[in-house]
Amino acid sequence: MITRQRPAAWALALLAALTAGLVTAGPAVADDDGDAPAQPSPKVELVLDVSGSMRARDIDGKSRMAAAKQAFNEVLDATPDEVALGIRTLGANYRGDDRRTGCKDTELLYPVERLDESGRTDAKTAVATLAPTGWTPIGPTLLKAADDLTDDTAERSRRIVLISDGEDTCQPLDPCVVAREISAKGIHLTIDTLGLVPDAKTREQLSCIAEATGGTYTSVRHTDELAGRVKQLVDRAADPVVTPVEAKGADRCAAAPELKSGLYTDREKFGEHRWYRVAVPAGKELRASVSVSADRAVDPDYGVLLRAETPNGREIVRGQESGDGRTDVISTGLRHPTPEADDEDEEAASETVCLRVSNSFSAPASVKKAPGLPVELAVDLVDSPDEASDVASFGLGHGWWLLGLLVLVGFVAGLVWGWLSRWRFAVWRTN
């Protein structure tokens, strides 16, 4: 019996080897580190509001503080190794009524440093001890946080992520003015803000802080939204290439700004259309996505549309998404490949693509319509699928040749298996 099973085992091994060879086939990716100097570690400080209002139980049936703790644990686990991350609190220690003392209540809970396994555990332990306590000194805390991140390395990426559920209670030190002063220092520091179940005044203040430094504001009503957004912002610090750049869309394609690969920010009025242009070289694929944030109260049932058009207005492809008021950010995207150029007419195959961003948001009459809604537009130009060589492009949409090869391998394996089965049957009959 052992002798009879060897051909079958050999055939299975051959099939496995062929399949593995196909999956790993393709040009090798060179590990070219070069001699470029190491970039300084990006710095991120998470600033968490621990004031008394964080006791409110209105996020997925639990308190705002509990939701923040859960989100922080997920973020700490996912923080890239190259990021130096710290945690600062506001309103975590003083329980009294003295305003002067309450407005000094900010603490560096965990120092800004790169995290190893021990560091992640220590940071989680520190967060676990927090309990909603006192005041909301946002302005003083931002000044301290900026000091935590400041050093002599000018080209370092720096980011503050402020999570709060209420307005600053330490006026006249206006946190919006503080943010502008931080921006004026030129230390490459961006402040992103997240509002936990915010009211209109909180939205306005947190939006102002973010805008002053080129950051973003996001309203949050669910734990997974909080964790996902903070992870995204920490990852953005790790890859400063995707730091958003301001781009003012136009009311028609001919006047639109020309965008390269990158991430852009803009503002769009309710029900508005804004145009941007992208020059797509021959043999490249345009990948674009847009996110529009409802940073104020809006009516339910809305949508966002991203269209790729020719300069004369003919639609090429579109992406669209709708919402019903359960989320504050709505996103959609599209892809458009450009064919390879002929040797004689390379310029003819390149094309200008007009990206039109539209929204169907509306709001009650009591809601301010200005400024427009925050827009993030991501543009990327990559090799067209037919030219892509990395393993990630293997798939039905990116390489029909792989499907053909798998069919061929299956056919050959079937022939071999049939031959082996007939051989075994003949041996069995002989014996």
FINU-851236 format. One record per atom (N, C-alpha, C): x, y, z. Coordinates in steps of 0.1 Angstrom, whole numbers, padded with zeros to 4 digits, always signed. Layout:
<recs>
XYZ ...
</recs>
This chain:
<recs>
+0008-0012+0000 +0000+0000+0000 +0008+0012+0000 +0020+0012+0007 +0028+0024+0007 +0034+0027-0006 +0037+0016-0014 +0043+0018-0027 +0032+0024-0036 +0020+0020-0035 +0009+0025-0044 +0006+0040-0041 +0008+0045-0028 +0004+0058-0025 +0015+0068-0029 +0027+0064-0032 +0037+0074-0035 +0034+0082-0047 +0029+0077-0059 +0026+0085-0070 +0016+0096-0067 +0006+0092-0059 -0004+0102-0056 +0002+0114-0048 +0010+0110-0038 +0016+0120-0030 +0025+0129-0038 +0032+0123-0048 +0041+0130-0056 +0033+0140-0065 +0022+0136-0070 +0013+0144-0078 +0008+0156-0070 +0004+0154-0057 -0001+0165-0049 +0011+0175-0046 +0023+0170-0044 +0034+0179-0042 +0037+0187-0054 +0036+0180-0066 +0038+0188-0078 +0028+0199-0080 +0015+0196-0077 +0005+0206-0079 +0007+0217-0069 +0011+0214-0057 +0014+0225-0047 +0025+0234-0052 +0035+0227-0057 +0047+0235-0062 +0043+0244-0073 +0035+0239-0083 +0031+0247-0094 +0023+0259-0090 +0014+0256-0081 +0005+0267-0076 +0013+0278-0068 +0022+0273-0060 +0031+0283-0052 +0039+0291-0062 +0044+0284-0072 +0052+0291-0082 +0045+0302-0089 +0032+0299-0092 +0024+0310-0098 +0021+0321-0089 +0018+0319-0077 +0014+0329-0067 +0026+0338-0065 +0038+0332-0064 +0050+0341-0062 +0057+0345-0074 +0051+0342-0086 +0058+0346-0098 +0057+0361-0100 +0066+0366-0108 +0067+0380-0111 +0080+0386-0107 +0083+0398-0112 +0096+0404-0110 +0098+0406-0095 +0110+0403-0090 +0113+0405-0076 +0114+0420-0073 +0110+0424-0061 +0111+0438-0057 +0124+0440-0051 +0132+0449-0056 +0145+0452-0050 +0144+0458-0037 +0153+0454-0028 +0154+0460-0015 +0164+0471-0015 +0160+0482-0020 +0170+0493-0023 +0168+0503-0012 +0176+0501-0001 +0175+0511+0010 +0184+0524+0006 +0194+0522-0002 +0202+0533-0006 +0209+0539+0006 +0215+0550+0004 +0222+0557+0015 +0215+0569+0020 +0202+0570+0018 +0195+0582+0022 +0195+0582+0038 +0196+0594+0043 +0196+0595+0058 +0183+0591+0064 +0183+0585+0076 +0170+0582+0082 +0162+0594+0086 +0149+0594+0083 +0141+0605+0087 +0138+0605+0102 +0137+0616+0108 +0134+0617+0122 +0120+0611+0125 +0118+0605+0136 +0105+0599+0139 +0094+0610+0140 +0083+0607+0134 +0072+0617+0136 +0067+0616+0150 +0062+0628+0155 +0057+0628+0169 +0042+0631+0168 +0035+0624+0177 +0020+0625+0178 +0017+0626+0193 +0009+0636+0197 +0004+0636+0211 -0011+0635+0211 -0017+0625+0217 -0031+0624+0219 -0035+0632+0231 -0044+0641+0230 -0049+0650+0241 -0063+0646+0244 -0065+0641+0256 -0079+0636+0259 -0085+0644+0270 -0097+0649+0267 -0106+0656+0277 -0111+0646+0288 -0107+0648+0300 -0112+0640+0311 -0121+0648+0321 -0127+0658+0316 -0136+0667+0324 -0148+0659+0328 -0156+0665+0338 -0167+0658+0343 -0178+0654+0333 -0179+0661+0322 -0189+0658+0312 -0187+0645+0305 -0175+0640+0306 -0171+0627+0300 -0178+0615+0307 -0186+0618+0318 -0193+0607+0324 -0206+0604+0316 -0211+0613+0308 -0223+0611+0300 -0223+0598+0293 -0234+0590+0294 -0235+0577+0288 -0243+0578+0275 -0237+0582+0265 -0245+0584+0252 -0237+0579+0240 -0227+0571+0242 -0219+0565+0231 -0220+0550+0231 -0229+0544+0223 -0231+0530+0222 -0235+0524+0236 -0243+0532+0244 -0247+0527+0256 -0237+0527+0268 -0226+0534+0266 -0216+0535+0276 -0211+0549+0277 -0203+0552+0287 -0199+0566+0289 -0189+0570+0279 -0188+0583+0277 -0178+0588+0267 -0164+0584+0271 -0162+0584+0284 -0148+0580+0289 -0145+0566+0286 -0155+0557+0288 -0153+0543+0285 -0150+0541+0270 -0158+0548+0261 -0155+0547+0247 -0141+0552+0243 -0137+0563+0250 -0124+0568+0247 -0113+0558+0251 -0115+0552+0263 -0105+0542+0267 -0104+0530+0258 -0115+0526+0253 -0115+0514+0244 -0108+0518+0231 -0111+0530+0226 -0105+0535+0214 -0090+0537+0215 -0086+0542+0227 -0071+0544+0229 -0064+0530+0229 -0070+0520+0235 -0064+0507+0235 -0061+0502+0221 -0071+0504+0213 -0070+0499+0199 -0060+0507+0191 -0059+0520+0194 -0050+0529+0187 -0035+0525+0192 -0033+0523+0204 -0020+0520+0210 -0015+0507+0203 -0024+0497+0202 -0020+0485+0195 -0016+0487+0181 -0022+0496+0174 -0020+0498+0160 -0010+0509+0156 -0004+0516+0166 +0005+0527+0163 +0018+0521+0157 +0022+0527+0145 +0034+0522+0138 +0046+0524+0147 +0056+0515+0145 +0068+0515+0154 +0076+0527+0152 +0075+0534+0140 +0084+0545+0138 +0078+0558+0144 +0066+0558+0149 +0059+0570+0155 +0062+0571+0170 +0067+0583+0174 +0068+0586+0188 +0055+0592+0193 +0048+0585+0202 +0035+0589+0206 +0034+0591+0221 +0027+0602+0225 +0025+0605+0239 +0010+0608+0241 +0007+0609+0254 -0007+0611+0258 -0007+0622+0269 -0015+0632+0267 -0017+0643+0276 -0032+0644+0280 -0035+0647+0292 -0049+0649+0296 -0052+0663+0300 -0065+0666+0300 -0069+0679+0305 -0081+0676+0314 -0082+0683+0326 -0093+0681+0335 -0093+0668+0342 -0081+0661+0344 -0081+0648+0350 -0079+0647+0365 -0075+0658+0371 -0070+0657+0385 -0077+0666+0395 -0081+0678+0391 -0087+0687+0401 -0102+0686+0401 -0108+0684+0413 -0122+0682+0414 -0129+0695+0420 -0121+0705+0424 -0127+0716+0431 -0133+0726+0421 -0137+0738+0428 -0144+0748+0420 -0136+0760+0417 -0123+0760+0421 -0115+0772+0419 -0110+0772+0404 -0115+0782+0397 -0113+0782+0383 -0098+0783+0380 -0091+0791+0387 -0076+0793+0385 -0069+0780+0386 -0072+0772+0395 -0065+0759+0397 -0070+0749+0386 -0083+0750+0383 -0089+0741+0373 -0083+0743+0359 -0079+0755+0357 -0074+0759+0343 -0059+0755+0342 -0053+0750+0352 -0039+0745+0352 -0039+0730+0352 -0051+0724+0351 -0052+0709+0353 -0049+0702+0339 -0036+0701+0336 -0032+0693+0324 -0020+0685+0328 -0019+0673+0323 -0008+0664+0327 -0003+0656+0315 +0010+0654+0314 +0016+0645+0304 +0015+0631+0310 +0004+0624+0306 +0001+0611+0312 +0012+0600+0307 +0016+0601+0295 +0026+0592+0289 +0036+0600+0280 +0049+0599+0282 +0058+0608+0274 +0058+0604+0260 +0062+0614+0251 +0062+0612+0237 +0075+0604+0233 +0073+0591+0230 +0084+0582+0226 +0079+0571+0218 +0088+0564+0211 +0084+0553+0203 +0080+0541+0212 +0070+0534+0208 +0064+0524+0216 +0069+0510+0213 +0074+0503+0223 +0076+0489+0223 +0065+0482+0230 +0066+0469+0231 +0055+0462+0238 +0053+0466+0252 +0064+0469+0259 +0063+0473+0273 +0057+0487+0274 +0061+0496+0264 +0055+0509+0264 +0040+0509+0261 +0036+0501+0252 +0021+0500+0249 +0014+0496+0261 +0019+0486+0269 +0012+0482+0281 +0012+0493+0291 +0023+0500+0293 +0023+0511+0303 +0014+0522+0299 +0013+0525+0286 +0003+0536+0282 -0011+0531+0284 -0014+0519+0281 -0028+0514+0284 -0031+0514+0299 -0022+0511+0307 -0024+0511+0321 -0027+0525+0326 -0019+0535+0321 -0021+0548+0325 -0035+0553+0321 -0039+0550+0309 -0053+0554+0304 -0064+0548+0313 -0061+0535+0317 -0072+0528+0324 -0075+0534+0338 -0065+0542+0343 -0067+0548+0356 -0075+0561+0356 -0078+0566+0344 -0085+0579+0343 -0099+0578+0347 -0104+0589+0353 -0118+0590+0357 -0122+0605+0354 -0134+0607+0348 -0139+0621+0345 -0139+0629+0358 -0133+0641+0357 -0131+0648+0370 -0135+0663+0369 -0127+0671+0362 -0128+0685+0364 -0132+0694+0352 -0123+0704+0350 -0125+0715+0341 -0121+0711+0327 -0123+0721+0317 -0119+0718+0303 -0109+0729+0298 -0097+0728+0303 -0087+0739+0299 -0080+0735+0286 -0088+0737+0275 -0082+0733+0262 -0071+0742+0258 -0072+0755+0259 -0062+0765+0255 -0048+0762+0262 -0048+0762+0276 -0036+0759+0283 -0030+0745+0279 -0038+0736+0277 -0034+0722+0273 -0027+0722+0260 -0032+0729+0250 -0026+0730+0237 -0012+0736+0238 -0011+0746+0246 +0003+0752+0247 +0013+0742+0253 +0009+0735+0263 +0017+0724+0269 +0020+0713+0259 +0010+0709+0251 +0012+0699+0241 +0022+0703+0231 +0021+0716+0226 +0030+0721+0216 +0045+0720+0222 +0046+0724+0234 +0060+0723+0241 +0065+0708+0241 +0056+0699+0244 +0060+0685+0244 +0065+0680+0231 +0061+0686+0220 +0064+0681+0206 +0076+0689+0200 +0079+0701+0206 +0089+0710+0200 +0103+0705+0203 +0112+0704+0193 +0126+0701+0195 +0134+0708+0184 +0146+0705+0182 +0155+0711+0173 +0155+0706+0159 +0146+0695+0157 +0146+0689+0143 +0135+0695+0136 +0138+0704+0127 +0128+0713+0120 +0119+0704+0110 +0125+0694+0104 +0117+0687+0094 +0109+0676+0099 +0108+0674+0112 +0100+0664+0119 +0085+0667+0117 +0077+0656+0114 +0063+0658+0114 +0057+0657+0128 +0048+0667+0131 +0042+0668+0145 +0027+0669+0144 +0020+0662+0153 +0006+0663+0152 +0000+0661+0166 -0010+0670+0169 -0018+0669+0181 -0032+0664+0177 -0037+0654+0184 -0050+0649+0181 -0058+0652+0194 -0067+0661+0194 -0075+0666+0205 -0088+0659+0205 -0092+0652+0216 -0105+0646+0217 -0112+0652+0229 -0123+0659+0226 -0131+0666+0236 -0146+0665+0234 -0153+0667+0245 -0168+0667+0243 -0174+0680+0247 -0166+0691+0249 -0172+0703+0253 -0163+0715+0250 -0168+0727+0252 -0160+0739+0250 -0150+0741+0261 -0140+0749+0258 -0130+0754+0268 -0137+0762+0279 -0133+0759+0291 -0139+0766+0302 -0129+0776+0309 -0119+0779+0301 -0108+0788+0307 -0106+0800+0299 -0117+0806+0293 -0116+0819+0287 -0111+0829+0297 -0104+0840+0293 -0103+0845+0280 -0091+0839+0271 -0084+0829+0276 -0074+0822+0268 -0081+0814+0257 -0084+0820+0246 -0092+0814+0235 -0084+0803+0229 -0088+0791+0229 -0080+0780+0222 -0079+0782+0207 -0088+0789+0201 -0086+0791+0187 -0075+0801+0184 -0073+0811+0193 -0062+0820+0192 -0049+0813+0195 -0049+0804+0205 -0038+0796+0208 -0033+0788+0196 -0043+0782+0189 -0039+0774+0178 -0033+0782+0167 -0038+0794+0165 -0032+0803+0155 -0017+0807+0159 -0015+0809+0172 -0001+0812+0177 +0008+0800+0175 +0003+0788+0177 +0011+0776+0175 +0015+0775+0160 +0005+0778+0151 +0007+0777+0137 +0018+0787+0133 +0017+0799+0139 +0026+0810+0135 +0041+0807+0139 +0043+0797+0148 +0057+0794+0151 +0064+0787+0140 +0057+0781+0131 +0064+0774+0120 +0071+0761+0124 +0065+0754+0133 +0072+0742+0137 +0066+0729+0131 +0058+0731+0120 +0052+0720+0113 +0043+0711+0122 +0035+0718+0130 +0026+0711+0139 +0011+0713+0134 +0005+0702+0133 -0010+0701+0129 -0018+0697+0141 -0029+0704+0142 -0039+0700+0153 -0051+0694+0146 -0055+0682+0149 -0067+0676+0145 -0076+0675+0157 -0089+0677+0155 -0099+0677+0166 -0110+0667+0164 -0114+0661+0174 -0126+0652+0173 -0136+0656+0185 -0148+0658+0181 -0158+0661+0191 -0167+0649+0194 -0168+0646+0207 -0176+0635+0211 -0191+0640+0214 -0200+0635+0205 -0214+0639+0206 -0215+0654+0208 -0209+0662+0199 -0208+0677+0202 -0220+0685+0200 -0222+0696+0207 -0232+0705+0204 -0227+0716+0194 -0235+0725+0190 -0231+0735+0180 -0219+0743+0184 -0218+0748+0196 -0207+0756+0201 -0194+0748+0201 -0195+0736+0205 -0183+0727+0206 -0178+0725+0192 -0187+0722+0182 -0183+0720+0168 -0176+0732+0163 -0181+0744+0166 -0175+0756+0161 -0161+0758+0166 -0160+0756+0179 -0147+0759+0185 -0136+0748+0181 -0140+0736+0180 -0130+0725+0176 -0127+0727+0161 -0137+0731+0153 -0134+0733+0139 -0124+0745+0137 -0126+0755+0145 -0117+0767+0144 -0103+0763+0148 -0101+0755+0158 -0088+0751+0163 -0081+0743+0151 -0088+0734+0145 -0083+0725+0135 -0079+0734+0122 -0088+0743+0118 -0085+0751+0106 -0073+0760+0108 -0071+0764+0120 -0059+0773+0123 -0046+0767+0120 -0045+0754+0120 -0032+0747+0118 -0033+0738+0106 -0043+0739+0098 -0044+0730+0086 -0049+0716+0089 -0055+0714+0101 -0059+0701+0105 -0074+0698+0101 -0079+0688+0107 -0093+0684+0103 -0101+0683+0116 -0114+0685+0114 -0124+0683+0125 -0133+0671+0122 -0136+0663+0131 -0146+0652+0129 -0155+0650+0141 -0168+0649+0139 -0177+0646+0149 -0178+0631+0151 -0179+0627+0164 -0179+0612+0166 -0191+0609+0175 -0198+0598+0172 -0209+0593+0180 -0208+0579+0183 -0198+0572+0178 -0197+0558+0181 -0182+0554+0183 -0180+0544+0191 -0166+0540+0195 -0158+0536+0183 -0163+0529+0174 -0155+0524+0163 -0151+0536+0154 -0160+0546+0153 -0156+0558+0146 -0145+0566+0152 -0145+0566+0165 -0134+0573+0172 -0121+0566+0170 -0121+0553+0172 -0108+0545+0171 -0103+0546+0156 -0112+0544+0147 -0108+0545+0133 -0102+0558+0129 -0108+0569+0133 -0103+0582+0129 -0090+0585+0136 -0088+0581+0149 -0075+0584+0155 -0064+0576+0149 -0067+0563+0146 -0057+0555+0139 -0053+0561+0125 -0063+0566+0118 -0060+0572+0105 -0051+0585+0107 -0053+0593+0117 -0045+0605+0119 -0031+0601+0124 -0030+0591+0132 -0016+0586+0136 -0009+0581+0124 -0015+0573+0115 -0009+0568+0103 -0005+0580+0094 -0013+0590+0094 -0010+0601+0085 +0003+0608+0090 +0005+0609+0103 +0017+0614+0108 +0029+0606+0104 +0027+0593+0104 +0038+0584+0100 +0042+0585+0085 +0032+0590+0077 +0035+0592+0063 +0031+0606+0059 +0041+0616+0062 +0038+0630+0060 +0035+0633+0045 +0038+0624+0036 +0034+0626+0022 +0020+0629+0020 +0011+0623+0029 -0003+0625+0027 -0009+0636+0036 +0000+0644+0041 -0005+0656+0048 -0014+0665+0038 -0026+0668+0042 -0034+0675+0032 -0029+0689+0028 -0031+0692+0015 -0027+0705+0010 -0040+0712+0006 -0041+0725+0008 -0053+0732+0005 -0054+0734-0010 -0066+0731-0016 -0068+0733-0030 -0082+0739-0032 -0084+0750-0038 -0097+0756-0040 -0103+0752-0054 -0113+0744-0052 -0120+0739-0064 -0127+0751-0071 -0130+0749-0084 -0136+0760-0092 -0150+0756-0096 -0157+0765-0102 -0171+0762-0106 -0172+0756-0120 -0161+0754-0127 -0160+0747-0140 -0146+0741-0142 -0146+0732-0151 -0133+0725-0152 -0122+0733-0158 -0125+0742-0167 -0115+0751-0173 -0108+0759-0163 -0114+0763-0153 -0108+0772-0143 -0102+0764-0131 -0103+0751-0131 -0100+0742-0119 -0085+0741-0117 -0081+0740-0105 -0067+0738-0102 -0062+0724-0106 -0050+0723-0111 -0045+0710-0115 -0038+0703-0103 -0042+0691-0101 -0037+0683-0089 -0028+0672-0093 -0017+0670-0085 -0008+0659-0087 -0013+0648-0076 -0005+0637-0076 -0008+0627-0065 -0006+0633-0052 -0016+0631-0043 -0016+0637-0030 -0029+0638-0023 -0030+0644-0012 -0042+0646-0004 -0045+0661-0003 -0057+0665-0006 -0061+0679-0007 -0073+0682+0002 -0074+0694+0007 -0086+0698+0015 -0092+0710+0008 -0105+0711+0010 -0113+0722+0005 -0126+0724+0013 -0134+0733+0010 -0147+0735+0016 -0157+0736+0005 -0169+0729+0007 -0179+0729-0003 -0192+0733+0003 -0199+0742-0003 -0212+0747+0002 -0223+0736+0000 -0234+0737+0007 -0245+0727+0006 -0250+0727-0008 -0251+0715-0014 -0256+0713-0027 -0247+0719-0038 -0234+0721-0036 -0225+0727-0045 -0218+0717-0054 -0213+0721-0066 -0204+0713-0074 -0190+0720-0075 -0180+0713-0073 -0166+0719-0074 -0158+0710-0083 -0150+0716-0092 -0141+0709-0102 -0127+0710-0098 -0119+0700-0102 -0105+0699-0101 -0100+0691-0113 -0088+0694-0117 -0082+0688-0129 -0070+0679-0126 -0069+0668-0133 -0057+0659-0131 -0052+0655-0145 -0039+0657-0148 -0033+0652-0160 -0029+0638-0158 -0035+0629-0165 -0032+0614-0164 -0023+0610-0175 -0011+0606-0173 -0002+0602-0184 -0006+0589-0189 -0001+0586-0201 -0004+0573-0208 +0001+0562-0200 -0007+0551-0199 -0003+0539-0191 -0005+0540-0176 -0011+0551-0172 -0013+0553-0157 -0028+0551-0154 -0031+0548-0142 -0045+0547-0137 -0047+0558-0127 -0058+0566-0128 -0062+0575-0119 -0071+0569-0108 -0067+0570-0095 -0075+0566-0084 -0078+0578-0076 -0090+0581-0074 -0095+0593-0066 -0106+0589-0057 -0105+0595-0045 -0116+0594-0035 -0118+0607-0028 -0131+0608-0023 -0134+0621-0017 -0142+0618-0004 -0140+0625+0006 -0147+0624+0019 -0153+0638+0022 -0165+0639+0025 -0172+0651+0029 -0177+0650+0044 -0173+0659+0053 -0176+0658+0067 -0188+0667+0070 -0198+0662+0077 -0209+0670+0082 -0205+0676+0095 -0198+0687+0096 -0193+0693+0108 -0203+0701+0115 -0216+0700+0112 -0227+0707+0118 -0240+0698+0116 -0250+0702+0123 -0263+0695+0121 -0268+0696+0107 -0271+0684+0101 -0277+0684+0087 -0289+0676+0087 -0297+0677+0076 -0309+0669+0074 -0305+0655+0071 -0313+0645+0074 -0310+0631+0070 -0312+0630+0055 -0307+0619+0050 -0308+0615+0036 -0300+0625+0028 -0287+0622+0025 -0278+0630+0017 -0269+0621+0009 -0261+0627+0001 -0252+0619-0008 -0240+0627-0012 -0230+0620-0017 -0218+0626-0023 -0215+0619-0036 -0212+0626-0046 -0209+0621-0059 -0196+0626-0064 -0188+0617-0069 -0175+0620-0075 -0175+0615-0089 -0174+0625-0099 -0174+0621-0113 -0161+0625-0120 -0156+0615-0128 -0145+0618-0137 -0151+0622-0151 -0147+0633-0156 -0153+0638-0169 -0142+0642-0178 -0145+0643-0191 -0136+0649-0201 -0138+0664-0199 -0128+0672-0205 -0130+0686-0204 -0142+0692-0210 -0148+0685-0220 -0161+0690-0225 -0173+0685-0218 -0172+0678-0207 -0183+0675-0198 -0188+0661-0200 -0182+0652-0208 -0187+0638-0209 -0183+0630-0197 -0192+0623-0191 -0188+0615-0180 -0180+0602-0184 -0169+0600-0176 -0161+0588-0179 -0165+0577-0169 -0165+0580-0156 -0168+0571-0146 -0172+0578-0133 -0180+0572-0125 -0184+0579-0113 -0183+0570-0101 -0183+0576-0089 -0185+0570-0076 -0195+0577-0068 -0203+0571-0061 -0213+0578-0053 -0217+0570-0040 -0221+0577-0030 -0225+0571-0018 -0235+0580-0011 -0244+0573-0004 -0255+0581+0003 -0255+0578+0018 -0261+0587+0026 -0261+0585+0040 -0275+0589+0045 -0277+0585+0058 -0290+0588+0064 -0289+0595+0077 -0278+0601+0080 -0276+0608+0093 -0270+0601+0104 -0265+0588+0102 -0259+0581+0113 -0244+0582+0113 -0238+0589+0104 -0224+0591+0104 -0221+0606+0100 -0210+0611+0104 -0206+0625+0101 -0197+0626+0089 -0192+0615+0084 -0183+0615+0072 -0188+0605+0062 -0189+0610+0049 -0193+0601+0039 -0183+0602+0027 -0179+0590+0022 -0168+0589+0012 -0172+0581+0000 -0166+0583-0011 -0167+0575-0023 -0155+0577-0031 -0153+0568-0041 -0141+0569-0049 -0143+0563-0063 -0133+0564-0072 -0134+0559-0085 -0120+0556-0090 -0120+0548-0102 -0107+0545-0108 -0109+0546-0123 -0098+0551-0130 -0099+0553-0144 -0085+0551-0150 -0083+0540-0158 -0070+0538-0164 -0069+0545-0178 -0057+0548-0181 -0054+0554-0194 -0046+0544-0202 -0050+0542-0215 -0042+0532-0223 -0028+0536-0225 -0020+0526-0228 -0006+0529-0232 -0005+0536-0245 +0005+0545-0246 +0006+0553-0258 +0013+0545-0269 +0010+0549-0282 +0017+0543-0293 +0031+0550-0294 +0041+0543-0299 +0054+0549-0300 +0054+0562-0308 +0045+0564-0318 +0045+0576-0326 +0038+0587-0320 +0028+0584-0311 +0019+0594-0306 +0017+0593-0291 +0028+0595-0284 +0027+0593-0269 +0018+0603-0263 +0019+0616-0267 +0011+0626-0261 -0004+0625-0263 -0008+0619-0274 -0022+0617-0277 -0029+0608-0267 -0022+0598-0261 -0028+0589-0252 -0029+0595-0238 -0022+0605-0235 -0024+0612-0222 -0037+0620-0222 -0043+0622-0211 -0055+0630-0211 -0057+0638-0198 -0065+0648-0200 -0069+0656-0188 -0082+0651-0183 -0083+0648-0170 -0095+0643-0164 -0100+0654-0155 -0113+0657-0156 -0119+0667-0147 -0126+0659-0136 -0123+0662-0123 -0130+0656-0112 -0140+0665-0107 -0153+0661-0106 -0163+0670-0101 -0168+0664-0088 -0168+0671-0077 -0173+0667-0064 -0186+0674-0062 -0196+0667-0059 -0210+0672-0057 -0215+0666-0044 -0224+0674-0037 -0231+0668-0025 -0245+0673-0025 -0253+0665-0018 -0267+0668-0016 -0271+0671-0002 -0262+0677+0006 -0265+0680+0020 -0274+0692+0020 -0283+0692+0030 -0291+0703+0034 -0292+0704+0049 -0296+0715+0054 -0297+0717+0068 -0308+0726+0072 -0313+0725+0085 -0323+0734+0090 -0320+0749+0088 -0329+0757+0088 -0327+0772+0086 -0318+0778+0097 -0319+0772+0109 -0311+0777+0120 -0296+0774+0119 -0292+0765+0110 -0278+0761+0109 -0271+0771+0100 -0259+0775+0104 -0251+0783+0095 -0246+0776+0083 -0246+0782+0072 -0242+0775+0059 -0227+0778+0056 -0222+0788+0063 -0208+0792+0060 -0199+0789+0073 -0187+0785+0071 -0180+0781+0058 -0186+0768+0053 -0182+0764+0041 -0187+0751+0036 -0183+0739+0043 -0188+0728+0039 -0184+0715+0046 -0170+0711+0042 -0162+0705+0052 -0149+0701+0049 -0148+0690+0039 -0139+0691+0029 -0138+0681+0019 -0123+0676+0019 -0121+0663+0018 -0108+0658+0016 -0108+0650+0003 -0099+0653-0006 -0098+0647-0019 -0085+0640-0021 -0085+0627-0023 -0072+0620-0025 -0070+0616-0039 -0059+0619-0045 -0056+0616-0059 -0043+0608-0059 -0043+0597-0067 -0031+0589-0069 -0031+0584-0084 -0019+0584-0089 -0016+0580-0103 -0007+0568-0102 -0011+0556-0106 -0004+0544-0105 -0003+0537-0118 +0006+0527-0119 +0007+0520-0132 -0006+0513-0135 -0011+0513-0147 -0023+0507-0151 -0022+0492-0147 -0033+0485-0145 -0033+0471-0140 -0025+0462-0149 -0026+0464-0162 -0018+0456-0172 -0004+0457-0170 +0001+0468-0164 +0015+0470-0163 +0020+0467-0148 +0010+0466-0139 +0014+0464-0125 +0022+0451-0123 +0032+0451-0115 +0040+0440-0113 +0040+0434-0099 +0034+0441-0089 +0035+0436-0076 +0024+0426-0073 +0027+0418-0063 +0018+0407-0060 +0004+0411-0056 +0003+0423-0051 -0010+0428-0046 -0020+0430-0057 -0015+0431-0070 -0024+0434-0081 -0029+0421-0087 -0026+0409-0081 -0032+0397-0086 -0046+0396-0082 -0055+0395-0092 -0069+0394-0089 -0076+0394-0103 -0089+0391-0103 -0096+0391-0115 -0096+0404-0122 -0097+0415-0114 -0098+0428-0120 -0084+0433-0125 -0073+0427-0121 -0060+0432-0123 -0051+0422-0131 -0056+0410-0135 -0047+0401-0142 -0054+0389-0147 -0061+0390-0158 -0068+0378-0163 -0058+0367-0167 -0046+0371-0170 -0036+0360-0173 -0034+0350-0162 -0035+0355-0150 -0034+0346-0138 -0045+0336-0138 -0057+0340-0141 -0068+0331-0141 -0066+0320-0152 -0061+0325-0164 -0058+0315-0174 -0047+0305-0170 -0037+0310-0163 -0027+0300-0159 -0032+0290-0149 -0041+0295-0139 -0046+0286-0130 -0055+0276-0136 -0063+0280-0147 -0071+0270-0154 -0062+0260-0161 -0051+0264-0167 -0041+0255-0173 -0035+0245-0163 -0031+0250-0152 -0026+0242-0141 -0036+0231-0137 -0049+0236-0135 -0059+0227-0131 -0061+0216-0142 -0061+0220-0155 -0062+0210-0166 -0051+0200-0165 -0039+0204-0164 -0027+0195-0164 -0028+0186-0151 -0032+0192-0140 -0033+0184-0128 -0044+0173-0129 -0055+0177-0136 -0065+0167-0139 -0061+0155-0147 -0053+0158-0158 -0047+0148-0166 -0038+0139-0158 -0029+0145-0150 -0020+0137-0142 -0028+0128-0132 -0038+0134-0126 -0045+0126-0116 -0053+0115-0123 -0058+0117-0135 -0065+0107-0142 -0056+0096-0146 -0044+0099-0150 -0034+0089-0154 -0030+0081-0142 -0028+0087-0130 -0024+0080-0118 -0036+0071-0114 -0048+0076-0115 -0059+0067-0111 -0060+0055-0119 -0058+0056-0133 -0059+0045-0141 -0048+0035-0139 -0036+0041-0135 -0024+0032-0132 -0027+0024-0120 -0032+0031-0109 -0035+0024-0097 -0045+0013-0099 -0056+0016-0107 -0066+0006-0110 -0060-0006-0117 -0051-0004-0126 -0045-0015-0133 -0036-0023-0124 -0029-0017-0115 -0021-0024-0105 -0030-0032-0096 -0041-0026-0092 -0050-0033-0083 -0056-0046-0089 -0059-0044-0102 -0065-0056-0109 -0054-0067-0111 -0042-0063-0113 -0031-0072-0115 -0029-0080-0102 -0030-0073-0091 -0027-0080-0078 -0040-0088-0074 
</recs>
